[in-house]
C-alpha cells in the first residue's frame, strides 16, 4: 500500500504535465489577406507565432472603410483582355487617344492615326502653304479682326455655317442618322427666317445642336476608316478619303452654285478670311512647336478619326466628345480650308 500510493501520485503528475504542454501550431506560408489591407508576409507570421505573440485582429470598421476606398477591379471582357475603366475612357475622349494599329486578321480595325507614307511630299506642300499663309492669309485675317467688331464677325461665321446646313443634312441621311438630319433641317429653317439669313443663331437658343458633316466622314461611316494623310496646296490637311469626299461635297455647296462670278468670288474670299481669323489663336502654338508640321498633322488626324469613330458608335445619338471639342463649340479649330471657299471653276447648269 505505501508503494502503490507514490506510484499513483507519480502517474497523476505525469498526465498533468502532458495536458499542460501546448500543441505545435501549424504555420501557413500563404499570405493572409484582409479586406482593404495589404497581404502580410508569411515569414513575419511565422516569427510572431514562434515567439508566442498573439496575431493582430483587424478593426472591422477600419477594414470596411478600406474596402470601400479600394478601387474596383477592372472588368474582364471574356477574351483575356481587360475592359477600359471610366477614367480611361474619359482620358481617351479628352486627349484623343489613337485607335489601335490595324490587324491583318481584322480588316475592320482602324489604321494608326499618324499614317503618313507621303510625308516628304506633304512637308514640301506644307512649307508652301505656310509661305502663302504668312504672306497673304494671316495679314488679312489680322486686319479683319482689328477692323471688324466681334459681333459682326460672329454674324459672318453664323451666315456661312448656315449655308453649310444642306451639305450636313444630306450626309447625315447618307450616314443613317435621320433624327440628326431633321434637327439640322429645323436649324436651317429657323436661322434662315428668324435669324435673318443665318446671321443670328436662334436655333441654338432652342437647344438645337450645331453639327458639321461632309462626304469624307460619310465614306468613313461606310467603311473607309483607314486613310493616308495628304496635304493639298491651299486646302491644307486632308486624307486621301477626304480628297475623294470633295467630289461629293462640291455639288452641295451653296456658295459655288452662285452664278454671278463676282459675287461668288467675293463670298468665297470673305469665308476664307473669316475661317483664317478663327485660327489666329493657334498661331502662337504652331510657331513655338519644334515640328509644326507634325503638330498640325497629328492633331488633325486624331480629331478626324475621333469624329468618324464616334459617329459610327452613335449614329442615333449625340457625339461623346467633351464639351470643348464638340462641333458646335470647337468646330472652328480644325485647320482646314472649307472646300466651298475655294474659287474653283465649277460649271453651273444652264450656262
Secondary structure, DSSP 8 states (H G I E B T S, - for coil): -HHHHHHHHHHHHHHHHHHHS--------S-B--TTS--B-HHHHHHHHHHT-------HHHHHHHHHHS-----B-SSS-B---HHHHHHHHHHT------BTTBTTS---S---TTHHHHHHHHHHHHHHIIIIIHHHHHHHHHHS-HHHHHHHHHHHHHHTHHHHHHHHHHTT-HHHHHHHHHHHHHHHHTTTTTTS-HHHHTT-------HHHHHHHTT-----EEEETTTEEEEHHHHHHHHHHHTT-SGGG---HHHHHHHHHHHHHHHHHTTGGGHHHHHH-SSHHHHHHHHHHHHHHHHHHHHHH-TTS-----GGGSHHHHGGGS-B--GGGS------TT-
